[in-house]
Amino acid sequence: MIKLLDILNEIGEANVKPFNWAKTSGTDAKQFKERMGSKNWRDIGYDTVNTYEFTTDKGTVYVVDIMIESVYNEESYSKFDSGTIEASIDFATKDSIGIAHYRGTNKHEQYAVMSTITDIFTTWVNEWDEELYITKIKIDPIKDEDEDGDSVDSRRGKLYHAFIKKQLSKLNKQYGVRVFSNYFLIEPLFNNSN
């Protein structure tokens, strides 16, 4: 049986050129680390969202949100570690009045869309892991309404998994991906903190 990753590798779809994208809001890693280290934030934690946008050739506007939060340090029992974060990634399309929708577009641009989202992801990880230790990144694929079973086993989930695995080699540090029933978890393969 031919697997999706084999097909992507064979026809090169996992290397489709990404659309141009831009960061539209959020902080950079140095700013985040400075805020995490302040007395106010050590006791209650700190989080932020970095937002990126791109428009496809067919005019669909996508919004990619990376939710970033400080990680509670269990050893100190009430402090957040000023050098450790975790993140999750969501993306959606925007309609003409700017409302986000989490559903497929069926415009047959999925390879270029996934290439763009993974380009944003790899750029973000490579920037942020220079300043902070990323413990995990969660990606939850949205399942089409007509599909049964877990979202990671859906057609879209399998495509996500193929793109994620292929792009991990572009990261500055070694990460791996674990598959759960409804999400993917990207984690460092060993303690490679700064």
PyMOL commands that place a pseudoatom at each C-alpha (Angstrom):
pseudoatom trace, name=CA, resn=MET, resi=1, chain=A, elem=C, hetatm=0, pos=[0.000, 0.000, 0.000]
pseudoatom trace, name=CA, resn=ILE, resi=2, chain=A, elem=C, hetatm=0, pos=[1.383, 3.413, -0.971]
pseudoatom trace, name=CA, resn=LYS, resi=3, chain=A, elem=C, hetatm=0, pos=[1.493, 5.913, 1.887]
pseudoatom trace, name=CA, resn=LEU, resi=4, chain=A, elem=C, hetatm=0, pos=[0.803, 9.622, 1.582]
pseudoatom trace, name=CA, resn=LEU, resi=5, chain=A, elem=C, hetatm=0, pos=[4.369, 10.523, 2.596]
pseudoatom trace, name=CA, resn=ASP, resi=6, chain=A, elem=C, hetatm=0, pos=[5.736, 8.294, -0.193]
pseudoatom trace, name=CA, resn=ILE, resi=7, chain=A, elem=C, hetatm=0, pos=[3.506, 10.083, -2.691]
pseudoatom trace, name=CA, resn=LEU, resi=8, chain=A, elem=C, hetatm=0, pos=[4.557, 13.513, -1.391]
pseudoatom trace, name=CA, resn=ASN, resi=9, chain=A, elem=C, hetatm=0, pos=[8.224, 12.575, -1.627]
pseudoatom trace, name=CA, resn=GLU, resi=10, chain=A, elem=C, hetatm=0, pos=[7.809, 11.069, -5.076]
pseudoatom trace, name=CA, resn=ILE, resi=11, chain=A, elem=C, hetatm=0, pos=[6.006, 13.994, -6.692]
pseudoatom trace, name=CA, resn=GLY, resi=12, chain=A, elem=C, hetatm=0, pos=[7.681, 16.663, -4.577]
pseudoatom trace, name=CA, resn=GLU, resi=13, chain=A, elem=C, hetatm=0, pos=[4.454, 18.190, -3.245]
pseudoatom trace, name=CA, resn=ALA, resi=14, chain=A, elem=C, hetatm=0, pos=[5.978, 18.622, 0.206]
pseudoatom trace, name=CA, resn=ASN, resi=15, chain=A, elem=C, hetatm=0, pos=[8.431, 21.078, -1.407]
pseudoatom trace, name=CA, resn=VAL, resi=16, chain=A, elem=C, hetatm=0, pos=[5.862, 23.350, -3.054]
pseudoatom trace, name=CA, resn=LYS, resi=17, chain=A, elem=C, hetatm=0, pos=[6.892, 27.006, -2.845]
pseudoatom trace, name=CA, resn=PRO, resi=18, chain=A, elem=C, hetatm=0, pos=[5.071, 28.755, 0.016]
pseudoatom trace, name=CA, resn=PHE, resi=19, chain=A, elem=C, hetatm=0, pos=[2.928, 31.840, -0.477]
pseudoatom trace, name=CA, resn=ASN, resi=20, chain=A, elem=C, hetatm=0, pos=[4.323, 35.150, 0.764]
pseudoatom trace, name=CA, resn=TRP, resi=21, chain=A, elem=C, hetatm=0, pos=[3.349, 35.634, 4.391]
pseudoatom trace, name=CA, resn=ALA, resi=22, chain=A, elem=C, hetatm=0, pos=[3.743, 38.334, 7.025]
pseudoatom trace, name=CA, resn=LYS, resi=23, chain=A, elem=C, hetatm=0, pos=[3.593, 38.558, 10.796]
pseudoatom trace, name=CA, resn=THR, resi=24, chain=A, elem=C, hetatm=0, pos=[0.676, 40.822, 11.667]
pseudoatom trace, name=CA, resn=SER, resi=25, chain=A, elem=C, hetatm=0, pos=[0.868, 40.851, 15.468]
pseudoatom trace, name=CA, resn=GLY, resi=26, chain=A, elem=C, hetatm=0, pos=[2.734, 39.492, 18.466]
pseudoatom trace, name=CA, resn=THR, resi=27, chain=A, elem=C, hetatm=0, pos=[6.076, 39.807, 20.184]
pseudoatom trace, name=CA, resn=ASP, resi=28, chain=A, elem=C, hetatm=0, pos=[9.454, 38.439, 19.279]
pseudoatom trace, name=CA, resn=ALA, resi=29, chain=A, elem=C, hetatm=0, pos=[11.341, 35.897, 21.381]
pseudoatom trace, name=CA, resn=LYS, resi=30, chain=A, elem=C, hetatm=0, pos=[13.598, 38.458, 23.106]
pseudoatom trace, name=CA, resn=GLN, resi=31, chain=A, elem=C, hetatm=0, pos=[10.648, 40.633, 24.151]
pseudoatom trace, name=CA, resn=PHE, resi=32, chain=A, elem=C, hetatm=0, pos=[8.771, 37.586, 25.425]
pseudoatom trace, name=CA, resn=LYS, resi=33, chain=A, elem=C, hetatm=0, pos=[11.760, 36.386, 27.438]
pseudoatom trace, name=CA, resn=GLU, resi=34, chain=A, elem=C, hetatm=0, pos=[12.255, 39.833, 28.996]
pseudoatom trace, name=CA, resn=ARG, resi=35, chain=A, elem=C, hetatm=0, pos=[8.608, 39.969, 30.072]
pseudoatom trace, name=CA, resn=MET, resi=36, chain=A, elem=C, hetatm=0, pos=[8.737, 36.428, 31.418]
pseudoatom trace, name=CA, resn=GLY, resi=37, chain=A, elem=C, hetatm=0, pos=[11.715, 37.327, 33.572]
pseudoatom trace, name=CA, resn=SER, resi=38, chain=A, elem=C, hetatm=0, pos=[10.067, 40.284, 35.278]
pseudoatom trace, name=CA, resn=LYS, resi=39, chain=A, elem=C, hetatm=0, pos=[8.880, 39.835, 38.878]
pseudoatom trace, name=CA, resn=ASN, resi=40, chain=A, elem=C, hetatm=0, pos=[5.224, 40.361, 37.919]
pseudoatom trace, name=CA, resn=TRP, resi=41, chain=A, elem=C, hetatm=0, pos=[5.203, 37.550, 35.397]
pseudoatom trace, name=CA, resn=ARG, resi=42, chain=A, elem=C, hetatm=0, pos=[7.292, 35.000, 37.331]
pseudoatom trace, name=CA, resn=ASP, resi=43, chain=A, elem=C, hetatm=0, pos=[4.411, 34.550, 39.792]
pseudoatom trace, name=CA, resn=ILE, resi=44, chain=A, elem=C, hetatm=0, pos=[1.493, 34.415, 37.355]
pseudoatom trace, name=CA, resn=GLY, resi=45, chain=A, elem=C, hetatm=0, pos=[3.030, 33.367, 34.032]
pseudoatom trace, name=CA, resn=TYR, resi=46, chain=A, elem=C, hetatm=0, pos=[2.955, 35.020, 30.671]
pseudoatom trace, name=CA, resn=ASP, resi=47, chain=A, elem=C, hetatm=0, pos=[1.418, 34.198, 27.323]
pseudoatom trace, name=CA, resn=THR, resi=48, chain=A, elem=C, hetatm=0, pos=[0.967, 35.804, 23.942]
pseudoatom trace, name=CA, resn=VAL, resi=49, chain=A, elem=C, hetatm=0, pos=[-0.220, 35.060, 20.417]
pseudoatom trace, name=CA, resn=ASN, resi=50, chain=A, elem=C, hetatm=0, pos=[1.814, 35.638, 17.274]
pseudoatom trace, name=CA, resn=THR, resi=51, chain=A, elem=C, hetatm=0, pos=[-0.394, 36.024, 14.223]
pseudoatom trace, name=CA, resn=TYR, resi=52, chain=A, elem=C, hetatm=0, pos=[0.666, 35.563, 10.611]
pseudoatom trace, name=CA, resn=GLU, resi=53, chain=A, elem=C, hetatm=0, pos=[-1.359, 36.019, 7.425]
pseudoatom trace, name=CA, resn=PHE, resi=54, chain=A, elem=C, hetatm=0, pos=[-1.074, 35.053, 3.788]
pseudoatom trace, name=CA, resn=THR, resi=55, chain=A, elem=C, hetatm=0, pos=[-3.271, 35.119, 0.703]
pseudoatom trace, name=CA, resn=THR, resi=56, chain=A, elem=C, hetatm=0, pos=[-3.397, 32.244, -1.767]
pseudoatom trace, name=CA, resn=ASP, resi=57, chain=A, elem=C, hetatm=0, pos=[-3.354, 32.588, -5.557]
pseudoatom trace, name=CA, resn=LYS, resi=58, chain=A, elem=C, hetatm=0, pos=[-7.135, 32.094, -5.515]
pseudoatom trace, name=CA, resn=GLY, resi=59, chain=A, elem=C, hetatm=0, pos=[-7.615, 34.938, -3.040]
pseudoatom trace, name=CA, resn=THR, resi=60, chain=A, elem=C, hetatm=0, pos=[-8.211, 32.989, 0.166]
pseudoatom trace, name=CA, resn=VAL, resi=61, chain=A, elem=C, hetatm=0, pos=[-6.817, 34.775, 3.222]
pseudoatom trace, name=CA, resn=TYR, resi=62, chain=A, elem=C, hetatm=0, pos=[-5.350, 32.516, 5.893]
pseudoatom trace, name=CA, resn=VAL, resi=63, chain=A, elem=C, hetatm=0, pos=[-4.563, 33.430, 9.484]
pseudoatom trace, name=CA, resn=VAL, resi=64, chain=A, elem=C, hetatm=0, pos=[-2.021, 31.361, 11.431]
pseudoatom trace, name=CA, resn=ASP, resi=65, chain=A, elem=C, hetatm=0, pos=[-1.974, 31.820, 15.206]
pseudoatom trace, name=CA, resn=ILE, resi=66, chain=A, elem=C, hetatm=0, pos=[0.875, 30.544, 17.373]
pseudoatom trace, name=CA, resn=MET, resi=67, chain=A, elem=C, hetatm=0, pos=[-0.214, 30.630, 21.009]
pseudoatom trace, name=CA, resn=ILE, resi=68, chain=A, elem=C, hetatm=0, pos=[2.838, 30.814, 23.277]
pseudoatom trace, name=CA, resn=GLU, resi=69, chain=A, elem=C, hetatm=0, pos=[2.848, 30.461, 27.038]
pseudoatom trace, name=CA, resn=SER, resi=70, chain=A, elem=C, hetatm=0, pos=[5.360, 30.213, 29.832]
pseudoatom trace, name=CA, resn=VAL, resi=71, chain=A, elem=C, hetatm=0, pos=[5.723, 26.844, 31.503]
pseudoatom trace, name=CA, resn=TYR, resi=72, chain=A, elem=C, hetatm=0, pos=[5.124, 26.389, 35.198]
pseudoatom trace, name=CA, resn=ASN, resi=73, chain=A, elem=C, hetatm=0, pos=[8.241, 25.253, 37.028]
pseudoatom trace, name=CA, resn=GLU, resi=74, chain=A, elem=C, hetatm=0, pos=[7.071, 22.460, 39.347]
pseudoatom trace, name=CA, resn=GLU, resi=75, chain=A, elem=C, hetatm=0, pos=[10.360, 22.452, 41.257]
pseudoatom trace, name=CA, resn=SER, resi=76, chain=A, elem=C, hetatm=0, pos=[9.803, 25.964, 42.614]
pseudoatom trace, name=CA, resn=TYR, resi=77, chain=A, elem=C, hetatm=0, pos=[6.053, 25.373, 43.282]
pseudoatom trace, name=CA, resn=SER, resi=78, chain=A, elem=C, hetatm=0, pos=[4.788, 28.802, 42.326]
pseudoatom trace, name=CA, resn=LYS, resi=79, chain=A, elem=C, hetatm=0, pos=[7.082, 30.195, 39.708]
pseudoatom trace, name=CA, resn=PHE, resi=80, chain=A, elem=C, hetatm=0, pos=[7.098, 30.176, 35.964]
pseudoatom trace, name=CA, resn=ASP, resi=81, chain=A, elem=C, hetatm=0, pos=[10.387, 29.336, 34.315]
pseudoatom trace, name=CA, resn=SER, resi=82, chain=A, elem=C, hetatm=0, pos=[11.651, 32.414, 32.484]
pseudoatom trace, name=CA, resn=GLY, resi=83, chain=A, elem=C, hetatm=0, pos=[13.328, 30.325, 29.813]
pseudoatom trace, name=CA, resn=THR, resi=84, chain=A, elem=C, hetatm=0, pos=[10.761, 27.625, 28.998]
pseudoatom trace, name=CA, resn=ILE, resi=85, chain=A, elem=C, hetatm=0, pos=[7.686, 27.841, 26.782]
pseudoatom trace, name=CA, resn=GLU, resi=86, chain=A, elem=C, hetatm=0, pos=[5.114, 25.674, 25.047]
pseudoatom trace, name=CA, resn=ALA, resi=87, chain=A, elem=C, hetatm=0, pos=[3.007, 26.550, 22.051]
pseudoatom trace, name=CA, resn=SER, resi=88, chain=A, elem=C, hetatm=0, pos=[0.085, 25.490, 19.919]
pseudoatom trace, name=CA, resn=ILE, resi=89, chain=A, elem=C, hetatm=0, pos=[-0.699, 26.347, 16.319]
pseudoatom trace, name=CA, resn=ASP, resi=90, chain=A, elem=C, hetatm=0, pos=[-4.102, 27.033, 14.784]
pseudoatom trace, name=CA, resn=PHE, resi=91, chain=A, elem=C, hetatm=0, pos=[-4.979, 28.335, 11.385]
pseudoatom trace, name=CA, resn=ALA, resi=92, chain=A, elem=C, hetatm=0, pos=[-8.162, 29.381, 9.650]
pseudoatom trace, name=CA, resn=THR, resi=93, chain=A, elem=C, hetatm=0, pos=[-9.451, 31.251, 6.635]
pseudoatom trace, name=CA, resn=LYS, resi=94, chain=A, elem=C, hetatm=0, pos=[-10.854, 34.766, 6.872]
pseudoatom trace, name=CA, resn=ASP, resi=95, chain=A, elem=C, hetatm=0, pos=[-14.018, 35.817, 5.097]
pseudoatom trace, name=CA, resn=SER, resi=96, chain=A, elem=C, hetatm=0, pos=[-14.517, 39.206, 3.433]
pseudoatom trace, name=CA, resn=ILE, resi=97, chain=A, elem=C, hetatm=0, pos=[-15.384, 40.908, 6.741]
pseudoatom trace, name=CA, resn=GLY, resi=98, chain=A, elem=C, hetatm=0, pos=[-12.461, 39.374, 8.655]
pseudoatom trace, name=CA, resn=ILE, resi=99, chain=A, elem=C, hetatm=0, pos=[-14.186, 36.529, 10.543]
pseudoatom trace, name=CA, resn=ALA, resi=100, chain=A, elem=C, hetatm=0, pos=[-12.100, 33.351, 10.878]
pseudoatom trace, name=CA, resn=HIS, resi=101, chain=A, elem=C, hetatm=0, pos=[-13.546, 29.996, 9.777]
pseudoatom trace, name=CA, resn=TYR, resi=102, chain=A, elem=C, hetatm=0, pos=[-12.102, 26.578, 10.613]
pseudoatom trace, name=CA, resn=ARG, resi=103, chain=A, elem=C, hetatm=0, pos=[-13.175, 24.539, 7.593]
pseudoatom trace, name=CA, resn=GLY, resi=104, chain=A, elem=C, hetatm=0, pos=[-11.757, 23.337, 4.307]
pseudoatom trace, name=CA, resn=THR, resi=105, chain=A, elem=C, hetatm=0, pos=[-11.943, 25.568, 1.255]
pseudoatom trace, name=CA, resn=ASN, resi=106, chain=A, elem=C, hetatm=0, pos=[-11.841, 22.822, -1.401]
pseudoatom trace, name=CA, resn=LYS, resi=107, chain=A, elem=C, hetatm=0, pos=[-9.907, 25.132, -3.727]
pseudoatom trace, name=CA, resn=HIS, resi=108, chain=A, elem=C, hetatm=0, pos=[-7.163, 22.543, -4.345]
pseudoatom trace, name=CA, resn=GLU, resi=109, chain=A, elem=C, hetatm=0, pos=[-4.391, 24.692, -2.897]
pseudoatom trace, name=CA, resn=GLN, resi=110, chain=A, elem=C, hetatm=0, pos=[-3.687, 22.404, 0.071]
pseudoatom trace, name=CA, resn=TYR, resi=111, chain=A, elem=C, hetatm=0, pos=[-0.051, 21.689, -0.813]
pseudoatom trace, name=CA, resn=ALA, resi=112, chain=A, elem=C, hetatm=0, pos=[0.909, 25.355, -1.132]
pseudoatom trace, name=CA, resn=VAL, resi=113, chain=A, elem=C, hetatm=0, pos=[-1.142, 26.208, 1.976]
pseudoatom trace, name=CA, resn=MET, resi=114, chain=A, elem=C, hetatm=0, pos=[0.600, 23.484, 4.004]
pseudoatom trace, name=CA, resn=SER, resi=115, chain=A, elem=C, hetatm=0, pos=[3.964, 24.565, 2.612]
pseudoatom trace, name=CA, resn=THR, resi=116, chain=A, elem=C, hetatm=0, pos=[3.266, 28.122, 3.791]
pseudoatom trace, name=CA, resn=ILE, resi=117, chain=A, elem=C, hetatm=0, pos=[2.076, 27.078, 7.244]
pseudoatom trace, name=CA, resn=THR, resi=118, chain=A, elem=C, hetatm=0, pos=[5.114, 24.843, 7.748]
pseudoatom trace, name=CA, resn=ASP, resi=119, chain=A, elem=C, hetatm=0, pos=[7.369, 27.687, 6.525]
pseudoatom trace, name=CA, resn=ILE, resi=120, chain=A, elem=C, hetatm=0, pos=[5.836, 29.956, 9.185]
pseudoatom trace, name=CA, resn=PHE, resi=121, chain=A, elem=C, hetatm=0, pos=[6.239, 27.171, 11.752]
pseudoatom trace, name=CA, resn=THR, resi=122, chain=A, elem=C, hetatm=0, pos=[9.910, 26.478, 10.970]
pseudoatom trace, name=CA, resn=THR, resi=123, chain=A, elem=C, hetatm=0, pos=[10.755, 30.194, 10.915]
pseudoatom trace, name=CA, resn=TRP, resi=124, chain=A, elem=C, hetatm=0, pos=[9.051, 30.710, 14.282]
pseudoatom trace, name=CA, resn=VAL, resi=125, chain=A, elem=C, hetatm=0, pos=[10.693, 27.678, 15.935]
pseudoatom trace, name=CA, resn=ASN, resi=126, chain=A, elem=C, hetatm=0, pos=[14.162, 28.599, 14.646]
pseudoatom trace, name=CA, resn=GLU, resi=127, chain=A, elem=C, hetatm=0, pos=[13.778, 32.153, 15.972]
pseudoatom trace, name=CA, resn=TRP, resi=128, chain=A, elem=C, hetatm=0, pos=[12.284, 31.253, 19.345]
pseudoatom trace, name=CA, resn=ASP, resi=129, chain=A, elem=C, hetatm=0, pos=[14.471, 28.286, 20.260]
pseudoatom trace, name=CA, resn=GLU, resi=130, chain=A, elem=C, hetatm=0, pos=[17.501, 30.584, 20.078]
pseudoatom trace, name=CA, resn=GLU, resi=131, chain=A, elem=C, hetatm=0, pos=[16.148, 32.461, 23.118]
pseudoatom trace, name=CA, resn=LEU, resi=132, chain=A, elem=C, hetatm=0, pos=[13.915, 29.960, 24.921]
pseudoatom trace, name=CA, resn=TYR, resi=133, chain=A, elem=C, hetatm=0, pos=[13.513, 26.232, 25.456]
pseudoatom trace, name=CA, resn=ILE, resi=134, chain=A, elem=C, hetatm=0, pos=[10.402, 24.985, 23.642]
pseudoatom trace, name=CA, resn=THR, resi=135, chain=A, elem=C, hetatm=0, pos=[9.014, 21.967, 25.509]
pseudoatom trace, name=CA, resn=LYS, resi=136, chain=A, elem=C, hetatm=0, pos=[6.214, 21.169, 23.057]
pseudoatom trace, name=CA, resn=ILE, resi=137, chain=A, elem=C, hetatm=0, pos=[4.183, 22.449, 20.149]
pseudoatom trace, name=CA, resn=LYS, resi=138, chain=A, elem=C, hetatm=0, pos=[0.654, 21.125, 19.672]
pseudoatom trace, name=CA, resn=ILE, resi=139, chain=A, elem=C, hetatm=0, pos=[-1.115, 20.991, 16.318]
pseudoatom trace, name=CA, resn=ASP, resi=140, chain=A, elem=C, hetatm=0, pos=[-4.751, 19.909, 16.195]
pseudoatom trace, name=CA, resn=PRO, resi=141, chain=A, elem=C, hetatm=0, pos=[-5.967, 19.117, 12.668]
pseudoatom trace, name=CA, resn=ILE, resi=142, chain=A, elem=C, hetatm=0, pos=[-9.572, 19.942, 11.930]
pseudoatom trace, name=CA, resn=LYS, resi=143, chain=A, elem=C, hetatm=0, pos=[-11.518, 17.036, 10.496]
pseudoatom trace, name=CA, resn=ASP, resi=144, chain=A, elem=C, hetatm=0, pos=[-13.900, 17.414, 7.570]
pseudoatom trace, name=CA, resn=GLU, resi=145, chain=A, elem=C, hetatm=0, pos=[-17.532, 16.941, 8.610]
pseudoatom trace, name=CA, resn=ASP, resi=146, chain=A, elem=C, hetatm=0, pos=[-17.980, 13.938, 6.305]
pseudoatom trace, name=CA, resn=GLU, resi=147, chain=A, elem=C, hetatm=0, pos=[-15.081, 11.985, 7.863]
pseudoatom trace, name=CA, resn=ASP, resi=148, chain=A, elem=C, hetatm=0, pos=[-15.365, 9.476, 10.700]
pseudoatom trace, name=CA, resn=GLY, resi=149, chain=A, elem=C, hetatm=0, pos=[-12.681, 8.609, 13.263]
pseudoatom trace, name=CA, resn=ASP, resi=150, chain=A, elem=C, hetatm=0, pos=[-9.870, 10.608, 14.809]
pseudoatom trace, name=CA, resn=SER, resi=151, chain=A, elem=C, hetatm=0, pos=[-8.770, 13.880, 13.246]
pseudoatom trace, name=CA, resn=VAL, resi=152, chain=A, elem=C, hetatm=0, pos=[-5.164, 12.691, 12.837]
pseudoatom trace, name=CA, resn=ASP, resi=153, chain=A, elem=C, hetatm=0, pos=[-6.407, 9.755, 10.762]
pseudoatom trace, name=CA, resn=SER, resi=154, chain=A, elem=C, hetatm=0, pos=[-8.408, 11.993, 8.439]
pseudoatom trace, name=CA, resn=ARG, resi=155, chain=A, elem=C, hetatm=0, pos=[-7.146, 12.894, 4.972]
pseudoatom trace, name=CA, resn=ARG, resi=156, chain=A, elem=C, hetatm=0, pos=[-6.212, 16.330, 6.272]
pseudoatom trace, name=CA, resn=GLY, resi=157, chain=A, elem=C, hetatm=0, pos=[-4.528, 14.857, 9.362]
pseudoatom trace, name=CA, resn=LYS, resi=158, chain=A, elem=C, hetatm=0, pos=[-2.397, 12.541, 7.230]
pseudoatom trace, name=CA, resn=LEU, resi=159, chain=A, elem=C, hetatm=0, pos=[-1.387, 15.466, 5.037]
pseudoatom trace, name=CA, resn=TYR, resi=160, chain=A, elem=C, hetatm=0, pos=[-0.437, 17.510, 8.137]
pseudoatom trace, name=CA, resn=HIS, resi=161, chain=A, elem=C, hetatm=0, pos=[1.625, 14.627, 9.463]
pseudoatom trace, name=CA, resn=ALA, resi=162, chain=A, elem=C, hetatm=0, pos=[3.476, 14.193, 6.174]
pseudoatom trace, name=CA, resn=PHE, resi=163, chain=A, elem=C, hetatm=0, pos=[4.329, 17.898, 5.979]
pseudoatom trace, name=CA, resn=ILE, resi=164, chain=A, elem=C, hetatm=0, pos=[5.341, 18.103, 9.647]
pseudoatom trace, name=CA, resn=LYS, resi=165, chain=A, elem=C, hetatm=0, pos=[7.711, 15.138, 9.388]
pseudoatom trace, name=CA, resn=LYS, resi=166, chain=A, elem=C, hetatm=0, pos=[9.297, 16.468, 6.218]
pseudoatom trace, name=CA, resn=GLN, resi=167, chain=A, elem=C, hetatm=0, pos=[9.873, 19.942, 7.690]
pseudoatom trace, name=CA, resn=LEU, resi=168, chain=A, elem=C, hetatm=0, pos=[11.456, 18.842, 10.988]
pseudoatom trace, name=CA, resn=SER, resi=169, chain=A, elem=C, hetatm=0, pos=[14.826, 18.570, 9.256]
pseudoatom trace, name=CA, resn=LYS, resi=170, chain=A, elem=C, hetatm=0, pos=[14.709, 22.354, 8.622]
pseudoatom trace, name=CA, resn=LEU, resi=171, chain=A, elem=C, hetatm=0, pos=[14.739, 23.141, 12.340]
pseudoatom trace, name=CA, resn=ASN, resi=172, chain=A, elem=C, hetatm=0, pos=[17.943, 24.293, 14.040]
pseudoatom trace, name=CA, resn=LYS, resi=173, chain=A, elem=C, hetatm=0, pos=[17.554, 21.680, 16.768]
pseudoatom trace, name=CA, resn=GLN, resi=174, chain=A, elem=C, hetatm=0, pos=[16.284, 18.128, 16.678]
pseudoatom trace, name=CA, resn=TYR, resi=175, chain=A, elem=C, hetatm=0, pos=[12.547, 17.702, 17.175]
pseudoatom trace, name=CA, resn=GLY, resi=176, chain=A, elem=C, hetatm=0, pos=[10.283, 14.722, 16.733]
pseudoatom trace, name=CA, resn=VAL, resi=177, chain=A, elem=C, hetatm=0, pos=[6.541, 14.360, 16.288]
pseudoatom trace, name=CA, resn=ARG, resi=178, chain=A, elem=C, hetatm=0, pos=[4.242, 12.136, 18.315]
pseudoatom trace, name=CA, resn=VAL, resi=179, chain=A, elem=C, hetatm=0, pos=[0.768, 11.288, 17.090]
pseudoatom trace, name=CA, resn=PHE, resi=180, chain=A, elem=C, hetatm=0, pos=[-2.202, 11.228, 19.457]
pseudoatom trace, name=CA, resn=SER, resi=181, chain=A, elem=C, hetatm=0, pos=[-5.833, 10.546, 18.561]
pseudoatom trace, name=CA, resn=ASN, resi=182, chain=A, elem=C, hetatm=0, pos=[-6.735, 14.191, 17.923]
pseudoatom trace, name=CA, resn=TYR, resi=183, chain=A, elem=C, hetatm=0, pos=[-3.481, 16.117, 17.746]
pseudoatom trace, name=CA, resn=PHE, resi=184, chain=A, elem=C, hetatm=0, pos=[0.216, 16.058, 16.900]
pseudoatom trace, name=CA, resn=LEU, resi=185, chain=A, elem=C, hetatm=0, pos=[2.842, 16.947, 19.483]
pseudoatom trace, name=CA, resn=ILE, resi=186, chain=A, elem=C, hetatm=0, pos=[6.232, 18.233, 18.348]
pseudoatom trace, name=CA, resn=GLU, resi=187, chain=A, elem=C, hetatm=0, pos=[8.898, 17.953, 21.045]
pseudoatom trace, name=CA, resn=PRO, resi=188, chain=A, elem=C, hetatm=0, pos=[12.677, 18.171, 21.388]
pseudoatom trace, name=CA, resn=LEU, resi=189, chain=A, elem=C, hetatm=0, pos=[14.275, 14.758, 20.888]
pseudoatom trace, name=CA, resn=PHE, resi=190, chain=A, elem=C, hetatm=0, pos=[16.690, 15.336, 23.763]
pseudoatom trace, name=CA, resn=ASN, resi=191, chain=A, elem=C, hetatm=0, pos=[17.583, 18.118, 26.157]
pseudoatom trace, name=CA, resn=ASN, resi=192, chain=A, elem=C, hetatm=0, pos=[18.916, 20.659, 23.685]
pseudoatom trace, name=CA, resn=SER, resi=193, chain=A, elem=C, hetatm=0, pos=[18.241, 23.796, 25.707]
pseudoatom trace, name=CA, resn=ASN, resi=194, chain=A, elem=C, hetatm=0, pos=[20.509, 26.808, 25.386]
for i in range(1, 194): cmd.bond("trace and resi %d" % i, "trace and resi %d" % (i + 1))
show_as sticks, trace
zoom trace
